[in-house]
Amino acid sequence: MPQSSVKALLVSAGGDLAPTIFAINRLRPEALCFFVAEARQGEIDREIIPKIEQPPRQWDQIVTPDPEDLSQCCRVLLCEVSGLVSR
């Protein structure tokens, strides 16, 4: 039984992408935002977007230059998410 869609989903795209793709297809978000390392940005278009069964109306990316630095990741998310929410 398919789950009803959610309004928005923020997902980290790193490591194994299969769980990310599964979650997106299960939750069917209306708006989708990927949190991704600079080095893996291209994987969103190549590896994830083609496998989304019901594309969201809107999707964005928040890019972090260093996914290993938790403080920097938090700063990037805090700065960028507020701009997305106000759209």
N, C-alpha and C positions, 0 to 999 in steps of 0.2 A: 504494500500500500504506500503510495507516494506521500511524503510529508508536505504539508502546506508550506508555501514560500515564506521567507522572512524578509523584512524590509531591507536590512543592510547586514553585511558580513565583512569583517576584517580578518584576513587570514595571512599567516606568515608563509611565504613560499621559499622553502629551503629544505635541504635534505631530500628525502623521498617525496616526490610530488603526488604519488597515488592517493595518500590519505587526504590531501588538499582537494584533489579532483573529486574524490568520493563525497567529501563534505559539501562542496559546492553543488554537485548534482543532487544530493539528498535534500539540502536546504533550499535550493533554488532562490537565491537572494535577488531582490529587485535592484539593489545597488551592491557592488562588490569592490573591495579595496584590498590590494595585495601589499603586504609589507615584505620587501625584498632587498637583498644585498645588491649593490651596484654590479658586482661580478656576475650575478644571475638574472639580471633584468630581462635579457633576451628569451629566457626560458618561459616567461609568461606567455608571449605570443606564439612561441613554437610548441611548447609542451602542454600548456593548460587550456588556453582559449579554444583550440580546436576540439577539445574533449568535453567541453561544457555542453550538456544536452539542451538546456534552456538558457540562452544567453541573458544576462542581466540587462536592464535598460541602461545602466550606467556602470562603468568600472574605471578604477583609477589605480595608480601605484604610488606607494610611499617608499622611497629608496633610502637605505642607510649605507653610508660608506664603509662602516665597520660593524658587521653583525656580531662580532665577539665582544664588543664594548657595550655592556648593558646600559650604562649611563647615557651614552650617546644615542642608543636606540630609543630610550625613553624620551630624550629631548626631541629627537626627530619626530616621533609619534605625537608628542604633545603639541608641537608646532604645526604639524601638517594636518592632523585629524580635525582640529577646530575649523580649518579652512574648508574641508570637505563637508562638514556638517552644516555649515552656513549656506551651502549652495541650494 
